[in-house]
Structure formats: structure tokens, C-alpha cells
Amino acid sequence: MKLRWGVIGAGGIADRRTIPGMMEAENAELVAVMEVEQSLADSIKEKYGAKAAYDNADDLLARDDIDAVYIASPVICHEEAAVKAAEAGKHILIEKPIALTSAKAQEIIDYCDKKGIKVGAGFMMRFAAYHQLLKGEIKKLGQLTNAAGQFTCWYPDIEGAWRQIKSQGGGGALMDMGVHLIDLIQYITGEKIVSVAALNDTMTFGYEVEDASAILGKLESGAYVNINSNFNIPDEAAKWRMEFYGTGGRIICDETIGQVEGGTVEALFTGEAKDYDAQQDKKSAGKTVYDVEFGNMYTKEIESFSDSVLNDKPLESPASEAIYVQKVIEAAYKSSEEKTFVDVI
Ligand SMILES: NC(=O)c1ccc[n+]([C@@H]2O[C@H](COP(=O)([O-])OP(=O)(O)OC[C@H]3O[C@@H](n4cnc5c(N)ncnc54)[C@H](O)[C@@H]3O)[C@@H](O)[C@H]2O)c1
């Protein structure tokens, strides 16, 4: 059995990654697409062999042969589309961040809960094979002491770009890229970030949202977190790293984050606590280099969501968890503005 999908805002990441991933999903079928310009909607319909193309969400949502929608419009448009989809009884996979604020996102979810609608968040990086593996391997680190992540791109001034306007995107590098790091660190460690101190600046470009963000935070267990998100580092220079350290070793992920599965993960586990070694000798240590089978994380995301709806299973990436990520971001903005440590509530 296949879940029948409609796509709202089909011309951006939907066309670049998610619809191609959906086409490979075993339990999903693309039925209709919507874009603001009918000509663009038509060309996407033709490209993927969908049944219909619309220039408005209402007509797409009126179809009886659509079970779920993927909302991939600019952040400012998410709320209206999600509420309409819930009214029409469609399950929803919504791109990150869910809404302009965590309060708005909570309203969407409360409304969907009342209607019995499942709402998933577009954290496709959760589905990368390395990240699935790390959820188990992280336990070998003993007491987790540090988790760090860095995600960057080059995003210069572009006239009218919604991501560069706070009222349309909700924020800059932290809201757009850091959102994935916060989610992945919480997902892999199984812990929430409970307090943060942050710096958010527009240090390179002319737009109003931050092009650089640094968060120092604490996880529930007390472990430290360090998250760097940048719009002002050239793509060629990007490393897209995550690092986890504990009393029993380290795990280093190089370029496992991003839109295409890849990169490397190397770990070193020291086992039981040892006596103090004045030599501080690290040469004899044995490394583990993992080998996984890469796939398409968008296909896995769509298959997982479809399976949850078709078989009434819990979502692997529920929107409720994305709301907490957004609360961490809001605490980071507050910290930066007030120059103080802020608890995430
Ligand atoms: N998970 C990922 O890999 C990933 C990557 C990039 C972006 N995103 C998220 O996806 C969303 C869209 O980002 P993007 O990069 O595709 O942006 P984009 O601007 O490239 O594309 C958005 C599309 O939505 C259309 N649109 C505009 N207003 C609309 C409306 N009212 N209703 C429906 N469609 C409308 C636009 O015409 C455009 O084609 C954002 O939430 C963003 O954070 C996710």
C-alpha cells in the first residue's frame, strides 16, 4: 500500500531533493504539486509524472486521492498551509523550521492533534545511515562530556531572498542551518539542550539576519555543547563536522551532515576508566572507522513518514521535537541580545 502525496511549494528543495527522493520510496506516490506560478507547477508535474498541478493549495487539498502533504514553502507560508491541510484531513510533513516562532508551531500542532493529524518535521538528516548508527555507538563513550557541531555555507546578499528577511524566515544561519545541528545532537545523544549562551551577528553581509552564530550550551546530563552555524564560510572550505567526547572515548563525524549521504565517522573507545598516565600517551590507541551503506535520506524520510501514517506508528521525526529545537534557537537569540545565559523553557 502507498501513501498518496501532494506537495505544497514544489519548486525549491522539493524539486531539488525531496520529490526525487519520494519517487524512489516504496510506499509513497506523488499525486499533485502546487506552486505559486502555474507554469512552474505544470513543469514539475511533467517532470515527475504527477496527476495534477495547481497554483493554489485549496484545489490540491480538495482532492480525495491525497492522504498527506509535504509543505516546503518559505517559513512564513508554513502556518497557513498546515492549518488548511489539517482542515482538509491531510497528514503533514513540514519543512524546518515549522513556523516563524515556537509558539506559532505549537498552535499548528495543537490544532492538528485535535483533528487527529500526524505532523512530522523535515529533519531528513536523522535518516542518514551514520546518524542512525551513532544513536547506539554514542553509549560507548561512557559519561558524555562534549558535543559539537558546525554547519556552514556561503550565502551573500540576494535582493528579496526570504531567508535574509527576519519576518519571512524567522532568523538567519542559526534558524536555517543550526536547526539541523541542534536536532542531530539531541537526536543522537537522546538528550535535550537545557541552557545556552550565544553570540549571533551579521559580521560579513548586509542583511538583517545573522550570518554567524555560536552557541555554548548544556545537555540534560551536564555535558557541554558547542554549535557553530555560518552563512559566511565558502562552500569549498566547509567541513560540516560533529564531534562527541566522553570519559570513554571520542566519535568524530566529517561531512556526514548535508543533503547527500556521505562523509566518514571515526571513533576511539578507551573502555573502563584508567589510572592517571603522566605520559599522556595516545599513540597506542586503536581507532574504529565505520563503514555504512549510504542511501537517499529523503527517500528514507518519506518512507518512514508514510509507514507511520499507513501503519499508525509513531513518527521518527515528530514536529513536537522540532518545536523544542526552535525553543533552543529562541533561547540563543535571547542570550545574544541580553548577554546572558538562558534556560530553554
Ligand atoms: N530539509 C532540507 O534539506 C531543506 C533544504 C532547504 C530548505 N529547506 C526548508 O524548506 C523550506 C523551503 O526552502 P527552499 O530552500 O526550498 O526555498 P525556495 O525559496 O527555494 O523554494 C520555496 C518554494 O515555495 C514557493 N512558494 C512561495 N510562496 C508560496 C506559498 N505561499 N505557497 C506555496 N509555495 C510557495 C516558491 O515559489 C518556491 O518555489 C524552508 O522551510 C527551508 O528551511 C529544507
The ligand as a Tripos MOL2 file, in Angstrom:
@<TRIPOS>MOLECULE
LIG
   44    48     1     0     0
SMALL
NO_CHARGES

@<TRIPOS>ATOM
      1 N1         15.4310   19.6490    4.5820 N.am      1 LIG1
      2 C1         16.1740   20.2150    3.6410 C.2       1 LIG1
      3 O1         17.0200   19.5890    3.0160 O.2       1 LIG1
      4 C2         15.9360   21.6540    3.3070 C.ar      1 LIG1
      5 C3         16.7980   22.3070    2.4310 C.ar      1 LIG1
      6 C4         16.4920   23.6100    2.0440 C.ar      1 LIG1
      7 C5         15.3750   24.2280    2.5640 C.ar      1 LIG1
      8 N2         14.5910   23.5740    3.4710 N.ar      1 LIG1
      9 C6         13.3880   24.1930    4.0260 C.3       1 LIG1
     10 O2         12.3750   24.1000    3.0240 O.3       1 LIG1
     11 C7         11.5680   25.2760    3.0110 C.3       1 LIG1
     12 C8         11.7030   25.9480    1.6570 C.3       1 LIG1
     13 O3         13.0490   26.2710    1.4290 O.3       1 LIG1
     14 P1         13.6140   26.3260   -0.0820 P.3       1 LIG1
     15 O4         15.0820   26.3780    0.0160 O.co2     1 LIG1
     16 O5         13.0010   25.2620   -0.8820 O.co2     1 LIG1
     17 O6         13.0430   27.7360   -0.5260 O.3       1 LIG1
     18 P2         12.8410   28.2330   -2.0130 P.3       1 LIG1
     19 O7         12.5510   29.6760   -1.9230 O.co2     1 LIG1
     20 O8         13.9660   27.7530   -2.8600 O.co2     1 LIG1
     21 O9         11.5480   27.4450   -2.5100 O.3       1 LIG1
     22 C9         10.3020   27.6490   -1.9210 C.3       1 LIG1
     23 C10         9.2210   27.4800   -2.9910 C.3       1 LIG1
     24 O10         7.9620   27.7840   -2.3900 O.3       1 LIG1
     25 C11         7.2130   28.5810   -3.3090 C.3       1 LIG1
     26 N3          6.2510   29.4240   -2.5890 N.ar      1 LIG1
     27 C12         6.3510   30.7350   -2.2570 C.ar      1 LIG1
     28 N4          5.2550   31.1310   -1.5960 N.ar      1 LIG1
     29 C13         4.4490   30.0560   -1.5070 C.ar      1 LIG1
     30 C14         3.1780   29.8220   -0.9400 C.ar      1 LIG1
     31 N5          2.5010   30.8080   -0.3260 N.pl3     1 LIG1
     32 N6          2.6530   28.5900   -1.0270 N.ar      1 LIG1
     33 C15         3.3240   27.5930   -1.6250 C.ar      1 LIG1
     34 N7          4.5330   27.7450   -2.1840 N.ar      1 LIG1
     35 C16         5.0960   28.9630   -2.1320 C.ar      1 LIG1
     36 C17         8.2380   29.3850   -4.0670 C.3       1 LIG1
     37 O11         7.7060   29.7740   -5.3290 O.3       1 LIG1
     38 C18         9.4020   28.4250   -4.1730 C.3       1 LIG1
     39 O12         9.4070   27.6800   -5.3620 O.3       1 LIG1
     40 C19        12.0890   26.1120    4.1880 C.3       1 LIG1
     41 O13        11.3510   25.7880    5.3280 O.3       1 LIG1
     42 C20        13.5260   25.6680    4.3280 C.3       1 LIG1
     43 O14        14.0620   25.8770    5.6200 O.3       1 LIG1
     44 C21        14.8470   22.3050    3.8290 C.ar      1 LIG1
@<TRIPOS>BOND
     1     1     2 1
     2     2     3 2
     3     2     4 1
     4     4     5 ar
     5     4    44 ar
     6     5     6 ar
     7     6     7 ar
     8     7     8 ar
     9     8     9 1
    10     8    44 ar
    11     9    10 1
    12     9    42 1
    13    10    11 1
    14    11    12 1
    15    11    40 1
    16    12    13 1
    17    13    14 1
    18    14    15 2
    19    14    16 1
    20    14    17 1
    21    17    18 1
    22    18    19 2
    23    18    20 1
    24    18    21 1
    25    21    22 1
    26    22    23 1
    27    23    24 1
    28    23    38 1
    29    24    25 1
    30    25    26 1
    31    25    36 1
    32    26    27 ar
    33    26    35 ar
    34    27    28 ar
    35    28    29 ar
    36    29    30 ar
    37    29    35 ar
    38    30    31 1
    39    30    32 ar
    40    32    33 ar
    41    33    34 ar
    42    34    35 ar
    43    36    37 1
    44    36    38 1
    45    38    39 1
    46    40    41 1
    47    40    42 1
    48    42    43 1
@<TRIPOS>SUBSTRUCTURE
     1 LIG1         1 GROUP 0 **** ****
